[in-house]
Protein backbone atom coordinates (compact mmCIF):
# COMPACT_ATOMS: atom_id res chain seq x y z
CA UNK A 1 0.00 0.00 0.00
CA UNK A 2 2.89 2.35 0.83
CA UNK A 3 4.45 1.69 -2.60
CA UNK A 4 1.18 2.54 -4.33
CA UNK A 5 0.83 5.82 -2.43
CA UNK A 6 4.45 6.69 -3.15
CA UNK A 7 3.99 6.03 -6.91
CA UNK A 8 0.77 8.04 -6.94
CA UNK A 9 2.55 10.90 -5.19
CA UNK A 10 5.47 10.81 -7.66
CA UNK A 11 3.11 10.71 -10.65
CA UNK A 12 1.19 13.72 -9.29
CA UNK A 13 4.42 15.69 -8.79
CA UNK A 14 5.53 14.79 -12.34
CA UNK A 15 2.20 15.89 -13.84
CA UNK A 16 2.23 19.09 -11.81
CA UNK A 17 5.80 19.99 -12.86
CA UNK A 18 5.11 19.26 -16.53
CA UNK A 19 2.01 21.45 -16.31
CA UNK A 20 3.97 24.31 -14.79
CA UNK A 21 6.78 23.90 -17.31
CA UNK A 22 4.32 24.50 -20.14
CA UNK A 23 3.50 27.94 -18.73
CA UNK A 24 7.08 29.20 -18.76
CA UNK A 25 8.06 31.44 -21.67
CA UNK A 26 11.32 30.75 -23.42
CA UNK A 27 12.28 34.40 -23.64
CA UNK A 28 11.99 37.03 -21.00
CA UNK A 29 12.05 39.68 -23.72
CA UNK A 30 8.80 38.73 -25.46
CA UNK A 31 7.72 42.32 -26.13
CA UNK A 32 11.03 44.13 -26.33
CA UNK A 33 11.68 45.70 -29.71
CA UNK A 34 15.11 46.63 -30.87
CA UNK A 35 16.26 49.20 -33.36
CA UNK A 36 15.84 46.63 -36.14
CA UNK A 37 12.06 46.61 -35.55
CA UNK A 38 11.93 50.41 -35.73
CA UNK A 39 13.97 50.27 -38.93
CA UNK A 40 11.67 47.63 -40.39
CA UNK A 41 8.59 49.70 -39.57
CA UNK A 42 10.11 52.71 -41.35
CA UNK A 43 10.73 50.53 -44.43
CA UNK A 44 7.14 49.25 -44.30
CA UNK A 45 5.47 52.67 -43.97
CA UNK A 46 4.85 55.55 -46.39
CA UNK A 47 2.93 58.81 -46.02
CA UNK A 48 0.69 59.95 -48.87
CA UNK A 49 -0.66 63.46 -49.41
CA UNK A 50 -4.33 62.57 -49.52
CA UNK A 51 -7.09 62.22 -46.97
CA UNK A 52 -9.35 60.11 -49.21
CA UNK A 53 -9.29 56.82 -47.33
CA UNK A 54 -11.84 55.15 -49.62
CA UNK A 55 -9.81 55.92 -52.74
CA UNK A 56 -6.61 54.74 -51.02
CA UNK A 57 -8.19 51.45 -49.93
CA UNK A 58 -9.55 50.82 -53.44
CA UNK A 59 -6.15 51.57 -54.95
CA UNK A 60 -4.40 49.27 -52.47
CA UNK A 61 -6.78 46.45 -53.38
CA UNK A 62 -6.20 47.05 -57.10
CA UNK A 63 -2.43 47.20 -56.62
CA UNK A 64 -2.38 43.98 -54.64
CA UNK A 65 -4.47 42.27 -57.32
CA UNK A 66 -2.08 43.59 -59.99
CA UNK A 67 0.73 41.98 -57.98
CA UNK A 68 -1.23 38.69 -58.15
CA UNK A 69 -2.52 38.68 -54.58
CA UNK A 70 -5.94 37.23 -53.86
CA UNK A 71 -7.75 39.53 -51.43
CA UNK A 72 -8.67 37.54 -48.32
CA UNK A 73 -10.08 40.36 -46.17
CA UNK A 74 -10.77 44.05 -46.53
CA UNK A 75 -12.17 46.24 -43.77
CA UNK A 76 -12.76 49.91 -44.53
CA UNK A 77 -13.49 50.86 -40.92
CA UNK A 78 -10.22 49.36 -39.67
CA UNK A 79 -8.40 50.46 -42.81
CA UNK A 80 -6.98 47.00 -43.43
CA UNK A 81 -6.53 44.81 -46.52
CA UNK A 82 -5.05 41.30 -46.41
CA UNK A 83 -4.15 39.24 -49.44
CA UNK A 84 -2.18 36.12 -50.23
CA UNK A 85 -0.46 34.43 -53.15
CA UNK A 86 1.65 31.36 -53.79
CA UNK A 87 5.35 31.59 -54.53
CA UNK A 88 6.26 28.03 -55.35
CA UNK A 89 4.84 25.96 -52.52
CA UNK A 90 4.91 28.77 -49.94
CA UNK A 91 2.15 31.29 -49.27
CA UNK A 92 3.05 34.97 -49.14
CA UNK A 93 0.60 37.01 -47.08
CA UNK A 94 0.51 40.78 -47.09
CA UNK A 95 -1.52 43.02 -44.82
CA UNK A 96 -1.73 46.71 -45.64
CA UNK A 97 -3.16 49.19 -43.16
CA UNK A 98 -4.24 52.77 -43.72
CA UNK A 99 -4.57 55.37 -41.01
CA UNK A 100 -4.84 59.15 -40.97
CA UNK A 101 -1.83 61.33 -40.27
CA UNK A 102 -3.10 64.77 -39.48
CA UNK A 103 -5.79 66.28 -41.67
CA UNK A 104 -4.14 65.94 -45.10
CA UNK A 105 -2.17 62.70 -45.10
CA UNK A 106 -2.64 58.96 -44.83
CA UNK A 107 -0.03 56.55 -43.51
CA UNK A 108 0.11 53.24 -45.36
CA UNK A 109 1.94 50.33 -43.79
CA UNK A 110 2.55 47.02 -45.56
CA UNK A 111 3.53 43.91 -43.65
CA UNK A 112 4.49 40.80 -45.63
CA UNK A 113 5.06 37.25 -44.44
CA UNK A 114 6.69 34.45 -46.41
CA UNK A 115 5.26 31.32 -44.83
CA UNK A 116 5.69 31.96 -41.12
CA UNK A 117 8.64 34.34 -41.52
CA UNK A 118 8.38 38.11 -41.63
CA UNK A 119 9.71 39.66 -44.84
CA UNK A 120 12.44 42.13 -43.91
CA UNK A 121 13.85 42.80 -47.39
CA UNK A 122 13.52 46.55 -48.08
CA UNK A 123 13.26 45.96 -51.85
CA UNK A 124 10.03 43.99 -51.41
CA UNK A 125 8.34 46.93 -49.71
CA UNK A 126 9.91 49.43 -52.13
CA UNK A 127 8.45 47.48 -55.07
CA UNK A 128 5.00 47.49 -53.47
CA UNK A 129 5.06 51.22 -52.76
CA UNK A 130 6.33 52.05 -56.26
CA UNK A 131 3.41 50.07 -57.73
CA UNK A 132 1.00 51.80 -55.31
CA UNK A 133 2.35 55.26 -56.21
CA UNK A 134 1.92 54.54 -59.93
CA UNK A 135 -1.63 53.33 -59.34
CA UNK A 136 -2.43 56.45 -57.28
CA UNK A 137 -1.04 58.64 -60.06
CA UNK A 138 -3.18 56.89 -62.65
CA UNK A 139 -6.25 57.11 -60.40
CA UNK A 140 -5.68 60.81 -59.75
CA UNK A 141 -5.43 61.45 -63.49
CA UNK A 142 -8.41 59.19 -64.20
CA UNK A 143 -6.46 56.84 -66.43
CA UNK A 144 -7.77 53.26 -66.57
Protein Blocks (a to p, Z undefined) as FASTA:
>chain_A
ZZmmmmmmmmmmmmmmmmmmmmpcfbfklmbccfklmmmmmmmpccdddfblklmmmmmm
mmmmmnopacfbdcfknopacddddehjaccddddddddehjkbccddddddehjaccfb
fklmmmmmmmmmmmmmmmmnopZZ
